[in-house]
Amino acid sequence: MPNKHLSDTYLKRQQLEAKFDISKATIYRWTKAGKFPAAIHLGANMVRWKSSQVEAWIAEREVG
């Protein structure tokens, strides 16, 4: 059963930086280490993160 609280919108890197109070380098370091959801490439110079994946990542940390 799908979770109604998860949406399929996309987040910009700047939104992630503000939401978690982290730097651009931290986001990419966590992603490379497999500790954060991977970005989705929507164009040559455009990446976004799926909101549902980020929310699932947050929920995972709250349980653990």
N, CA, C and O atoms as a Tinker XYZ file with bonds, in Angstrom:
   256  protein
     1  N      0.844000   -1.176000    0.000000    73     2
     2  CA     0.000000    0.000000    0.000000    64     1     3
     3  C      0.894000    1.245000    0.000000    63     2     4     5
     4  O      1.737000    1.382000    0.886000    81     3
     5  N      0.736000    2.147000   -0.958000    73     3     6
     6  CA     1.566000    3.342000   -1.022000    64     5     7
     7  C      1.279000    4.297000    0.129000    63     6     8     9
     8  O      0.146000    4.401000    0.597000    81     7
     9  N      2.313000    4.989000    0.574000    73     7    10
    10  CA     2.179000    5.963000    1.647000    64     9    11
    11  C      1.679000    7.271000    1.048000    63    10    12    13
    12  O      2.304000    7.816000    0.139000    81    11
    13  N      0.558000    7.776000    1.549000    73    11    14
    14  CA    -0.034000    8.991000    0.994000    64    13    15
    15  C      0.778000   10.237000    1.328000    63    14    16    17
    16  O      0.594000   11.278000    0.697000    81    15
    17  N      1.669000   10.148000    2.305000    73    15    18
    18  CA     2.457000   11.297000    2.711000    64    17    19
    19  C      3.677000   11.496000    1.812000    63    18    20    21
    20  O      4.321000   12.542000    1.873000    81    19
    21  N      3.993000   10.527000    0.998000    73    19    22
    22  CA     5.139000   10.634000    0.105000    64    21    23
    23  C      4.680000   11.170000   -1.234000    63    22    24    25
    24  O      3.729000   10.658000   -1.826000    81    23
    25  N      5.348000   12.189000   -1.704000    73    23    26
    26  CA     4.967000   12.762000   -2.989000    64    25    27
    27  C      6.087000   12.542000   -3.997000    63    26    28    29
    28  O      7.224000   12.247000   -3.630000    81    27
    29  N      5.756000   12.686000   -5.237000    73    27    30
    30  CA     6.745000   12.504000   -6.291000    64    29    31
    31  C      7.164000   13.841000   -6.875000    63    30    32    33
    32  O      7.336000   13.966000   -8.088000    81    31
    33  N      7.326000   14.832000   -6.027000    73    31    34
    34  CA     7.869000   16.104000   -6.480000    64    33    35
    35  C      9.383000   16.016000   -6.429000    63    34    36    37
    36  O      9.941000   15.065000   -5.881000    81    35
    37  N     10.037000   17.000000   -6.997000    73    35    38
    38  CA    11.491000   16.998000   -7.025000    64    37    39
    39  C     12.041000   18.164000   -6.220000    63    38    40    41
    40  O     11.483000   19.262000   -6.232000    81    39
    41  N     13.129000   17.916000   -5.526000    73    39    42
    42  CA    13.769000   18.930000   -4.704000    64    41    43
    43  C     15.074000   19.386000   -5.334000    63    42    44    45
    44  O     15.832000   18.578000   -5.870000    81    43
    45  N     15.328000   20.681000   -5.265000    73    43    46
    46  CA    16.595000   21.229000   -5.731000    64    45    47
    47  C     17.645000   21.041000   -4.646000    63    46    48    49
    48  O     17.320000   20.882000   -3.469000    81    47
    49  N     18.904000   21.061000   -5.056000    73    47    50
    50  CA    20.001000   20.931000   -4.106000    64    49    51
    51  C     19.927000   22.016000   -3.033000    63    50    52    53
    52  O     20.155000   21.748000   -1.854000    81    51
    53  N     19.611000   23.225000   -3.444000    73    51    54
    54  CA    19.525000   24.331000   -2.501000    64    53    55
    55  C     18.442000   24.086000   -1.446000    63    54    56    57
    56  O     18.591000   24.492000   -0.293000    81    55
    57  N     17.360000   23.427000   -1.841000    73    55    58
    58  CA    16.299000   23.095000   -0.894000    64    57    59
    59  C     16.802000   22.080000    0.126000    63    58    60    61
    60  O     16.480000   22.175000    1.311000    81    59
    61  N     17.585000   21.115000   -0.329000    73    59    62
    62  CA    18.148000   20.119000    0.585000    64    61    63
    63  C     19.133000   20.770000    1.553000    63    62    64    65
    64  O     19.149000   20.464000    2.745000    81    63
    65  N     19.953000   21.672000    1.017000    73    63    66
    66  CA    20.917000   22.374000    1.864000    64    65    67
    67  C     20.196000   23.119000    2.984000    63    66    68    69
    68  O     20.617000   23.062000    4.139000    81    67
    69  N     19.120000   23.812000    2.649000    73    67    70
    70  CA    18.364000   24.577000    3.635000    64    69    71
    71  C     17.619000   23.658000    4.610000    63    70    72    73
    72  O     17.585000   23.916000    5.813000    81    71
    73  N     17.033000   22.601000    4.088000    73    71    74
    74  CA    16.230000   21.693000    4.918000    64    73    75
    75  C     17.074000   20.994000    5.983000    63    74    76    77
    76  O     16.635000   20.838000    7.122000    81    75
    77  N     18.279000   20.575000    5.613000    73    75    78
    78  CA    19.131000   19.821000    6.528000    64    77    79
    79  C     20.296000   20.638000    7.090000    63    78    80    81
    80  O     21.077000   20.134000    7.897000    81    79
    81  N     20.411000   21.897000    6.663000    73    79    82
    82  CA    21.502000   22.778000    7.085000    64    81    83
    83  C     22.859000   22.121000    6.834000    63    82    84    85
    84  O     23.699000   22.018000    7.728000    81    83
    85  N     23.041000   21.682000    5.593000    73    83    86
    86  CA    24.293000   21.036000    5.178000    64    85    87
    87  C     24.792000   21.688000    3.903000    63    86    88    89
    88  O     24.056000   22.419000    3.242000    81    87
    89  N     26.030000   21.425000    3.562000    73    87    90
    90  CA    26.630000   22.012000    2.370000    64    89    91
    91  C     26.406000   21.132000    1.142000    63    90    92    93
    92  O     26.015000   19.969000    1.239000    81    91
    93  N     26.670000   21.732000   -0.006000    73    91    94
    94  CA    26.614000   21.011000   -1.278000    64    93    95
    95  C     27.583000   19.824000   -1.251000    63    94    96    97
    96  O     27.250000   18.727000   -1.698000    81    95
    97  N     28.784000   20.064000   -0.721000    73    95    98
    98  CA    29.788000   18.995000   -0.660000    64    97    99
    99  C     29.307000   17.828000    0.185000    63    98   100   101
   100  O     29.564000   16.672000   -0.150000    81    99
   101  N     28.611000   18.119000    1.278000    73    99   102
   102  CA    28.095000   17.059000    2.150000    64   101   103
   103  C     27.065000   16.205000    1.422000    63   102   104   105
   104  O     27.083000   14.978000    1.519000    81   103
   105  N     26.173000   16.859000    0.695000    73   103   106
   106  CA    25.150000   16.115000   -0.060000    64   105   107
   107  C     25.815000   15.134000   -1.021000    63   106   108   109
   108  O     25.447000   13.960000   -1.072000    81   107
   109  N     26.794000   15.620000   -1.783000    73   107   110
   110  CA    27.443000   14.762000   -2.772000    64   109   111
   111  C     28.337000   13.704000   -2.112000    63   110   112   113
   112  O     28.465000   12.594000   -2.630000    81   111
   113  N     28.944000   14.035000   -0.989000    73   111   114
   114  CA    29.762000   13.057000   -0.262000    64   113   115
   115  C     28.878000   11.925000    0.273000    63   114   116   117
   116  O     29.225000   10.751000    0.141000    81   115
   117  N     27.736000   12.278000    0.878000    73   115   118
   118  CA    26.806000   11.265000    1.377000    64   117   119
   119  C     26.277000   10.403000    0.235000    63   118   120   121
   120  O     26.172000    9.184000    0.371000    81   119
   121  N     25.946000   11.035000   -0.889000    73   119   122
   122  CA    25.434000   10.297000   -2.048000    64   121   123
   123  C     26.473000    9.306000   -2.550000    63   122   124   125
   124  O     26.156000    8.146000   -2.812000    81   123
   125  N     27.706000    9.761000   -2.682000    73   123   126
   126  CA    28.787000    8.897000   -3.169000    64   125   127
   127  C     29.019000    7.717000   -2.236000    63   126   128   129
   128  O     29.346000    6.619000   -2.686000    81   127
   129  N     28.851000    7.945000   -0.930000    73   127   130
   130  CA    29.045000    6.897000    0.064000    64   129   131
   131  C     27.814000    5.994000    0.208000    63   130   132   133
   132  O     27.844000    5.027000    0.969000    81   131
   133  N     26.732000    6.304000   -0.518000    73   131   134
   134  CA    25.514000    5.499000   -0.433000    64   133   135
   135  C     24.689000    5.795000    0.808000    63   134   136   137
   136  O     23.853000    4.983000    1.204000    81   135
   137  N     24.914000    6.952000    1.428000    73   135   138
   138  CA    24.215000    7.320000    2.659000    64   137   139
   139  C     23.070000    8.293000    2.426000    63   138   140   141
   140  O     22.410000    8.717000    3.375000    81   139
   141  N     22.832000    8.649000    1.172000    73   139   142
   142  CA    21.779000    9.595000    0.820000    64   141   143
   143  C     21.251000    9.207000   -0.553000    63   142   144   145
   144  O     22.001000    8.685000   -1.377000    81   143
   145  N     19.959000    9.455000   -0.813000    73   143   146
   146  CA    19.407000    9.095000   -2.130000    64   145   147
   147  C     20.171000    9.762000   -3.273000    63   146   148   149
   148  O     20.637000   10.895000   -3.151000    81   147
   149  N     20.285000    9.057000   -4.351000    73   147   150
   150  CA    20.981000    9.565000   -5.533000    64   149   151
   151  C     20.132000   10.614000   -6.241000    63   150   152   153
   152  O     18.903000   10.554000   -6.228000    81   151
   153  N     20.803000   11.560000   -6.848000    73   151   154
   154  CA    20.124000   12.589000   -7.633000    64   153   155
   155  C     19.642000   12.003000   -8.949000    63   154   156   157
   156  O     20.195000   11.026000   -9.456000    81   155
   157  N     18.618000   12.610000   -9.481000    73   155   158
   158  CA    18.088000   12.234000  -10.785000    64   157   159
   159  C     18.493000   13.325000  -11.757000    63   158   160   161
   160  O     18.215000   14.500000  -11.518000    81   159
   161  N     19.140000   12.957000  -12.839000    73   159   162
   162  CA    19.593000   13.928000  -13.840000    64   161   163
   163  C     18.460000   14.214000  -14.819000    63   162   164   165
   164  O     18.009000   13.330000  -15.546000    81   163
   165  N     18.014000   15.458000  -14.822000    73   163   166
   166  CA    16.910000   15.857000  -15.695000    64   165   167
   167  C     17.383000   16.632000  -16.911000    63   166   168   169
   168  O     16.584000   16.973000  -17.784000    81   167
   169  N     18.652000   16.907000  -16.972000    73   167   170
   170  CA    19.231000   17.638000  -18.091000    64   169   171
   171  C     20.729000   17.687000  -17.925000    63   170   172   173
   172  O     21.276000   17.134000  -16.971000    81   171
   173  N     21.395000   18.348000  -18.850000    73   171   174
   174  CA    22.853000   18.416000  -18.812000    64   173   175
   175  C     23.361000   19.047000  -17.522000    63   174   176   177
   176  O     24.359000   18.591000  -16.963000    81   175
   177  N     22.696000   20.075000  -17.050000    73   175   178
   178  CA    23.127000   20.771000  -15.839000    64   177   179
   179  C     22.015000   20.861000  -14.810000    63   178   180   181
   180  O     21.947000   21.833000  -14.057000    81   179
   181  N     21.139000   19.862000  -14.766000    73   179   182
   182  CA    20.017000   19.904000  -13.841000    64   181   183
   183  C     19.862000   18.565000  -13.134000    63   182   184   185
   184  O     19.612000   17.535000  -13.760000    81   183
   185  N     20.017000   18.604000  -11.816000    73   183   186
   186  CA    19.766000   17.413000  -11.015000    64   185   187
   187  C     18.738000   17.759000   -9.948000    63   186   188   189
   188  O     18.683000   18.886000   -9.456000    81   187
   189  N     17.933000   16.776000   -9.606000    73   187   190
   190  CA    16.926000   16.935000   -8.569000    64   189   191
   191  C     16.879000   15.641000   -7.768000    63   190   192   193
   192  O     17.351000   14.596000   -8.216000    81   191
   193  N     16.307000   15.731000   -6.585000    73   191   194
   194  CA    16.121000   14.570000   -5.730000    64   193   195
   195  C     14.635000   14.343000   -5.580000    63   194   196   197
   196  O     13.876000   15.284000   -5.350000    81   195
   197  N     14.219000   13.104000   -5.708000    73   195   198
   198  CA    12.814000   12.754000   -5.569000    64   197   199
   199  C     12.418000   12.929000   -4.106000    63   198   200   201
   200  O     13.033000   12.360000   -3.205000    81   199
   201  N     11.399000   13.712000   -3.898000    73   199   202
   202  CA    10.930000   14.013000   -2.548000    64   201   203
   203  C     10.573000   12.731000   -1.790000    63   202   204   205
   204  O     10.855000   12.614000   -0.598000    81   203
   205  N      9.961000   11.782000   -2.473000    73   203   206
   206  CA     9.556000   10.531000   -1.807000    64   205   207
   207  C     10.776000    9.755000   -1.307000    63   206   208   209
   208  O     10.719000    9.128000   -0.249000    81   207
   209  N     11.875000    9.793000   -2.060000    73   207   210
   210  CA    13.093000    9.102000   -1.628000    64   209   211
   211  C     13.737000    9.801000   -0.442000    63   210   212   213
   212  O     14.243000    9.146000    0.470000    81   211
   213  N     13.719000   11.124000   -0.450000    73   211   214
   214  CA    14.282000   11.882000    0.668000    64   213   215
   215  C     13.444000   11.653000    1.934000    63   214   216   217
   216  O     13.993000   11.469000    3.021000    81   215
   217  N     12.124000   11.665000    1.786000    73   215   218
   218  CA    11.246000   11.417000    2.936000    64   217   219
   219  C     11.443000   10.006000    3.488000    63   218   220   221
   220  O     11.428000    9.811000    4.703000    81   219
   221  N     11.624000    9.033000    2.617000    73   219   222
   222  CA    11.898000    7.658000    3.060000    64   221   223
   223  C     13.235000    7.581000    3.805000    63   222   224   225
   224  O     13.364000    6.858000    4.792000    81   223
   225  N     14.222000    8.334000    3.322000    73   223   226
   226  CA    15.542000    8.392000    3.964000    64   225   227
   227  C     15.405000    8.992000    5.365000    63   226   228   229
   228  O     16.018000    8.501000    6.312000    81   227
   229  N     14.608000   10.043000    5.496000    73   227   230
   230  CA    14.376000   10.655000    6.813000    64   229   231
   231  C     13.697000    9.671000    7.746000    63   230   232   233
   232  O     14.107000    9.524000    8.897000    81   231
   233  N     12.659000    8.995000    7.261000    73   231   234
   234  CA    11.919000    8.031000    8.083000    64   233   235
   235  C     12.812000    6.894000    8.545000    63   234   236   237
   236  O     12.680000    6.410000    9.670000    81   235
   237  N     13.724000    6.466000    7.674000    73   235   238
   238  CA    14.667000    5.402000    8.014000    64   237   239
   239  C     15.534000    5.803000    9.197000    63   238   240   241
   240  O     15.807000    4.981000   10.072000    81   239
   241  N     15.966000    7.049000    9.234000    73   239   242
   242  CA    16.817000    7.539000   10.310000    64   241   243
   243  C     16.054000    7.704000   11.616000    63   242   244   245
   244  O     16.628000    7.542000   12.693000    81   243
   245  N     14.767000    8.023000   11.532000    73   243   246
   246  CA    13.944000    8.201000   12.726000    64   245   247
   247  C     13.713000    6.868000   13.435000    63   246   248   249
   248  O     13.630000    6.820000   14.663000    81   247
   249  N     13.609000    5.793000   12.665000    73   247   250
   250  CA    13.372000    4.461000   13.232000    64   249   251
   251  C     14.656000    3.938000   13.860000    63   250   252   253
   252  O     14.629000    3.388000   14.961000    81   251
   253  N     15.774000    4.105000   13.171000    73   251   254
   254  CA    17.045000    3.551000   13.610000    64   253   255
   255  C     17.645000    4.368000   14.654000    63   254   256
   256  O     18.727000    4.047000   15.144000    81   255
